[in-house]
């Protein structure tokens, strides 16, 4: 995912929902095995996410990963965090 000028690699589980407030968002599914680590096991973070993140860090453009583009991502209605002193907590955390 590109959110404005930042790049993120994460599973499609809502982990990046907080980025949905970014002005410019580009999201792709990582389907180009050329950028993965050889044979993929159940450890997708090691075999897919880490190699893809390394390629992005080396300057490979997001578009070159040629994944399936997500044009209309689901945007979650997340609560605003509360700040108390030096700590913060989202309302849904208690």
Secondary structure, DSSP 8 states (H G I E B T S, - for coil): -EETTEE----SSSTTGGGGGSSSEEEEE---GGGS-SS--S-HIIIIIHHHHHHHHTT--GGGG--EEESS--------EEEETTEEEEGGG-
